[in-house]
Amino acid sequence: MSDDLTGLQAEFPAFRIWREGFPGRSRYVARSRHLDLNPHTVVTTNLRELREVLQPGPSPAAAVPIPQAGSRVPMTPLPEPERDATSTRAAESGCSHAQ
């Protein structure tokens, strides 16, 4: 096992990291040891890219909070729909529909 791969395994203990060899090429695989840890699986031919992907940091998904089970999600009210003059007059007069 290469020193680079051994170092990567020590740097990211939450992932099982190994090298797969094929005739004429090889690739590196990292798989999360925990179901709730992302990314779950990474496959690449480049150890530097693997290290960059596994580094913790902000990601686009991190910008959107995921509500926990049972929590209340704040609602943003939708804008009122535009009404034409006929439906506005009908609403003001108490009619349920415009004619």
N, CA and C of each residue as an Amber inpcrd file, in Angstrom:
protein
   297
   0.8580000  -1.1740000   0.0000000   0.0000000   0.0000000   0.0000000
   0.9020000   1.2330000   0.0000000   0.5150000   2.2370000  -0.7980000
   1.3520000   3.4270000  -0.9010000   1.2390000   4.2810000   0.3610000
   2.3060000   5.0580000   0.5950000   2.3020000   5.9650000   1.7440000
   1.1800000   6.9950000   1.6320000   0.9100000   7.4600000   0.3840000
  -0.1600000   8.4390000   0.1800000  -1.5120000   7.8590000   0.5800000
  -1.7690000   6.6230000   0.2100000  -3.0310000   5.9870000   0.5530000
  -3.1290000   5.7470000   2.0580000  -2.0470000   5.3230000   2.6640000
  -2.0230000   5.1130000   4.1140000  -2.2720000   6.4270000   4.8480000
  -1.6680000   7.5080000   4.3700000  -1.8750000   8.8260000   4.9740000
  -3.3180000   9.2890000   4.8370000  -3.9200000   9.0340000   3.6790000
  -5.3060000   9.4150000   3.4560000  -6.2400000   8.6310000   4.3770000
  -5.9560000   7.3540000   4.5710000  -6.7650000   6.5280000   5.4710000
  -6.6720000   7.0420000   6.9090000  -5.4950000   7.4780000   7.3140000
  -5.3170000   8.0200000   8.6690000  -5.9970000   9.3820000   8.8110000
  -5.9880000  10.1620000   7.7430000  -6.5730000  11.5030000   7.7660000
  -8.1100000  11.4680000   7.8120000  -8.7060000  10.4320000   7.2410000
 -10.1690000  10.3250000   7.1650000 -10.6350000   8.9830000   7.7310000
 -10.5860000   8.8200000   9.0430000 -10.9610000   7.5320000   9.6410000
 -12.4490000   7.2110000   9.5220000 -13.2760000   8.1870000   9.2120000
 -14.7120000   7.9260000   9.0610000 -15.0410000   7.2690000   7.7220000
 -14.0050000   7.1050000   6.8850000 -14.1870000   6.4840000   5.5780000
 -13.2990000   5.2510000   5.4480000 -13.8090000   4.2360000   4.8000000
 -12.9910000   3.0830000   4.4110000 -12.4590000   3.4210000   3.0240000
 -11.1400000   3.4810000   2.8760000 -10.5220000   3.9190000   1.6200000
  -9.6180000   2.8080000   1.1070000  -9.7520000   2.4630000  -0.1670000
  -8.9170000   1.4160000  -0.7530000  -8.6610000   1.7030000  -2.2310000
  -7.6890000   0.9740000  -2.7690000  -7.3110000   1.0820000  -4.1820000
  -7.7850000  -0.1700000  -4.8870000  -8.3840000   0.0050000  -6.0510000
  -8.7810000  -1.1100000  -6.8920000  -7.9240000  -1.0740000  -8.1510000
  -7.2970000  -2.1860000  -8.4620000  -6.4370000  -2.2430000  -9.6360000
  -7.0670000  -3.0270000 -10.7630000  -6.9340000  -2.5060000 -11.9650000
  -7.4190000  -3.1450000 -13.1710000  -6.2800000  -3.1370000 -14.1770000
  -6.2820000  -4.0180000 -15.1480000  -5.2030000  -4.0060000 -16.1420000
  -5.0730000  -2.6330000 -16.8060000  -3.9430000  -1.9980000 -16.6020000
  -3.6660000  -0.7080000 -17.2170000  -4.2200000   0.5050000 -16.4830000
  -4.9220000   0.3110000 -15.3920000  -5.4520000   1.4720000 -14.6600000
  -5.7900000   1.0750000 -13.2270000  -5.9700000   2.0870000 -12.4120000
  -6.3960000   1.8540000 -11.0320000  -7.3070000   2.9990000 -10.6130000
  -8.0770000   2.7500000  -9.5710000  -8.9510000   3.7910000  -9.0310000
  -8.9960000   3.6530000  -7.5270000  -9.3930000   4.7520000  -6.8650000
  -9.4990000   4.7900000  -5.4160000 -10.9690000   4.9330000  -5.0350000
 -11.3450000   4.2260000  -4.0060000 -12.7250000   4.2430000  -3.5420000
 -12.7220000   4.6280000  -2.0700000 -13.6040000   5.5450000  -1.7060000
 -13.8190000   5.9070000  -0.3030000 -15.2980000   5.6890000  -0.0180000
 -15.5650000   4.9430000   1.0260000 -16.9550000   4.6820000   1.4240000
 -17.1220000   5.0660000   2.8820000 -18.1790000   5.8340000   3.1480000
 -18.4690000   6.2840000   4.5020000 -18.7510000   5.0930000   5.4130000
 -18.2500000   5.1660000   6.6370000 -18.5410000   4.1280000   7.6320000
 -19.8560000   4.4010000   8.3520000 -20.4820000   5.5600000   8.0680000
 -21.7240000   5.9640000   8.7110000 -22.7300000   6.3560000   7.6310000
 -23.9640000   5.9050000   7.7540000 -24.9710000   6.1920000   6.7410000
 -25.2960000   7.6720000   6.6050000 -25.1670000   8.4310000   7.7060000
 -25.5310000   9.8440000   7.6490000 -24.3700000  10.7650000   7.2860000
 -23.2180000  10.2130000   6.9670000 -22.0550000  11.0160000   6.5940000
 -21.9760000  11.1120000   5.0730000 -21.8340000  12.3260000   4.5830000
 -21.7380000  12.5350000   3.1360000 -20.4000000  13.1170000   2.7710000
 -19.8610000  12.7820000   1.6200000 -20.4420000  11.8870000   0.6380000
 -20.3830000  10.4400000   1.1200000 -21.2980000   9.6300000   0.6580000
 -21.3200000   8.2250000   1.0680000 -20.2220000   7.4460000   0.3480000
 -20.1090000   7.6240000  -0.9630000 -19.1240000   6.8950000  -1.7470000
 -18.4800000   7.8380000  -2.7620000 -17.1670000   7.7430000  -2.8910000
 -16.4240000   8.5220000  -3.8840000 -15.5260000   7.5540000  -4.6390000
 -15.5290000   7.6520000  -5.9690000 -14.6600000   6.8290000  -6.8060000
 -13.9090000   7.7740000  -7.7370000 -12.5680000   7.6830000  -7.7340000
 -11.7510000   8.5610000  -8.5670000 -10.4130000   7.8730000  -8.8640000
  -9.7330000   8.3600000  -9.8620000  -8.3960000   7.8450000 -10.1820000
  -7.3030000   8.7050000  -9.5600000  -7.7020000   9.7800000  -8.8680000
  -6.7390000  10.7620000  -8.3860000  -6.8510000  10.9220000  -6.8630000
  -5.7670000  10.6450000  -6.1400000  -5.7760000  10.7770000  -4.6750000
  -5.9790000  12.2200000  -4.2230000  -5.4320000  13.1720000  -4.9570000
  -5.6130000  14.5870000  -4.5980000  -7.0900000  14.9710000  -4.6830000
  -7.7640000  14.5330000  -5.7240000  -9.1890000  14.8110000  -5.8680000
  -9.9830000  14.1380000  -4.7390000  -9.6020000  12.9220000  -4.3870000
 -10.2780000  12.2140000  -3.3020000 -10.1560000  12.9930000  -1.9930000
  -8.9640000  13.4850000  -1.7050000  -8.7460000  14.2780000  -0.4840000
  -9.6080000  15.5420000  -0.5010000  -9.6790000  16.2310000  -1.6320000
 -10.4690000  17.4640000  -1.7380000 -11.9530000  17.1970000  -1.5020000
 -12.4570000  16.1030000  -2.0400000 -13.8770000  15.7860000  -1.8930000
 -14.2050000  15.4090000  -0.4550000 -13.2900000  14.7340000   0.2220000
 -13.5500000  14.2820000   1.5820000 -13.3450000  15.3720000   2.6320000
 -12.6870000  16.4810000   2.2740000 -12.4550000  17.5700000   3.2210000
 -13.7900000  18.1370000   3.6800000 -13.9770000  18.3090000   4.9860000
 -15.2200000  18.9440000   5.4390000 -15.2070000  20.4100000   5.0600000
 -16.3600000  20.9190000   4.7590000 -16.4630000  22.3270000   4.4120000
 -17.8320000  22.6240000   3.8660000 -18.0760000  23.8840000   3.5570000
 -19.3930000  24.2390000   3.0500000 -19.6370000  23.6160000   1.6850000
 -20.8260000  23.1580000   1.4830000 -21.2330000  22.6210000   0.1990000
 -22.5710000  23.2380000  -0.1560000 -22.9810000  23.1490000  -1.4160000
 -24.2890000  23.7240000  -1.7700000 -25.4180000  23.1480000  -0.9200000
 -25.3540000  21.8770000  -0.5970000 -26.4120000  21.2690000   0.2130000
 -26.4000000  21.8060000   1.6380000 -25.2380000  22.2230000   2.1260000
 -25.1490000  22.7290000   3.4900000 -25.8580000  24.0730000   3.6350000
 -26.0590000  24.7840000   2.5380000 -26.7200000  26.0790000   2.5990000
 -28.2200000  25.9510000   2.8320000 -28.7750000  24.7750000   2.5460000
 -30.2050000  24.5470000   2.7200000 -30.4020000  23.6760000   3.9480000
 -30.9650000  24.2280000   5.0330000 -31.1420000  23.4220000   6.2380000
 -32.1780000  22.3300000   6.0160000 -31.9090000  21.1600000   6.5360000
 -32.8400000  20.0460000   6.4550000 -33.5270000  19.9370000   7.8040000
 -34.8610000  20.0640000   7.8320000 -35.5590000  20.0190000   9.1190000
 -35.4880000  18.6370000   9.7480000 -35.4180000  18.5960000  11.0620000
 -35.4160000  17.3450000  11.8010000 -36.8500000  16.8530000  11.9200000
 -37.0150000  15.5530000  12.0900000 -38.3430000  14.9740000  12.2360000
 -39.0640000  15.6270000  13.4130000 -40.2880000  16.0130000  13.1960000
 -41.0890000  16.6200000  14.2540000 -40.8890000  18.1120000  14.4100000
 -39.9350000  18.7010000  13.6890000 -39.7090000  20.1430000  13.8370000
 -40.6630000  20.9120000  12.9280000 -40.8880000  22.1450000  13.2830000
 -41.7620000  22.9990000  12.4860000 -40.9170000  23.7640000  11.4800000
 -41.3700000  23.7790000  10.2540000 -40.6790000  24.4850000   9.1930000
 -41.3420000  25.8390000   9.0150000 -40.5840000  26.9490000   9.1470000
 -41.2030000  28.2580000   8.9500000 -41.6960000  28.4000000   7.5100000
 -42.8820000  28.9120000   7.3770000 -43.4710000  29.0560000   6.0560000
 -43.3290000  30.4960000   5.5860000 -42.9960000  30.6740000   4.3440000
 -42.9320000  31.9880000   3.7330000 -44.2270000  32.1880000   2.9710000
 -44.9960000  33.2190000   3.3000000 -46.2710000  33.4020000   2.6090000
 -46.0540000  33.7010000   1.1320000 -46.9400000  33.1570000   0.3120000
 -46.8850000  33.4280000  -1.1160000 -47.4980000  34.7810000  -1.3900000
 -47.0700000  35.4650000  -2.4470000 -47.6720000  36.7580000  -2.7670000
 -49.1260000  36.5580000  -3.1970000 -49.9380000  37.5500000  -2.9280000
 -51.3390000  37.5010000  -3.3380000 -51.4070000  37.4810000  -4.8600000
 -52.3230000  36.6820000  -5.4160000 -52.4540000  36.6820000  -6.8800000
 -53.0380000  38.0080000  -7.3530000 -52.6480000  38.4020000  -8.5320000
 -53.1840000  39.6400000  -9.0950000 -54.6230000  39.3970000  -9.5080000
 -55.4810000  40.3870000  -9.2550000 -56.8950000  40.2590000  -9.6090000
 -57.2300000  41.3140000 -10.6430000 -58.1330000  40.9380000 -11.5250000
 -58.5870000  41.9520000 -12.4780000 -59.6970000  42.7730000 -11.8230000
 -60.1380000  43.8150000 -12.4640000 -61.1220000  44.7390000 -11.8780000
 -62.4370000  44.0350000 -11.5680000 -62.8730000  43.0930000 -12.4020000
 -64.1520000  42.4070000 -12.1930000 -64.1030000  41.5600000 -10.9310000
 -63.0590000  40.7770000 -10.7470000 -62.9880000  39.9230000  -9.5660000
 -62.7870000  40.7590000  -8.3040000 -62.1190000  41.9060000  -8.3980000
 -61.9330000  42.7800000  -7.2380000 -63.2780000  43.3520000  -6.7930000
 -64.0880000  43.8190000  -7.7670000 -65.4150000  44.3610000  -7.4310000
 -66.2970000  43.2690000  -6.8310000 -66.2310000  42.0520000  -7.3590000
 -67.0500000  40.9550000  -6.8550000 -66.6470000  40.6200000  -5.4240000
 -65.3470000  40.6120000  -5.1400000 -64.8760000  40.3000000  -3.7920000
 -65.3100000  41.3740000  -2.8110000 -65.2710000  42.6470000  -3.2430000
 -65.6530000  43.7500000  -2.3710000 -67.1580000  43.7480000  -2.0850000
 -67.9550000  43.2720000  -3.0430000 -69.4110000  43.2850000  -2.8530000
 -69.9120000  42.0410000  -2.1250000 -69.0130000  41.0860000  -1.8760000
 -69.4010000  39.8920000  -1.1470000 -69.8620000  38.7680000  -2.0440000
 -69.8110000  38.9410000  -3.3350000 -70.2100000  37.8710000  -4.2560000
 -69.1620000  36.7760000  -4.2470000 -69.6140000  35.5510000  -4.4090000
 -68.6550000  34.4450000  -4.3910000 -67.9980000  34.2460000  -5.7280000
 -68.5840000  34.7800000  -6.8210000 -67.9320000  34.6680000  -8.1180000
 -68.3620000  35.8410000  -9.0040000 -67.4860000  36.1750000  -9.9280000
 -67.7700000  37.2870000 -10.8350000 -68.5910000  36.7840000 -12.0050000
 -69.4310000  37.6530000 -12.5550000 -70.2510000  37.2440000 -13.7030000
 -69.7480000  37.8750000 -14.9550000
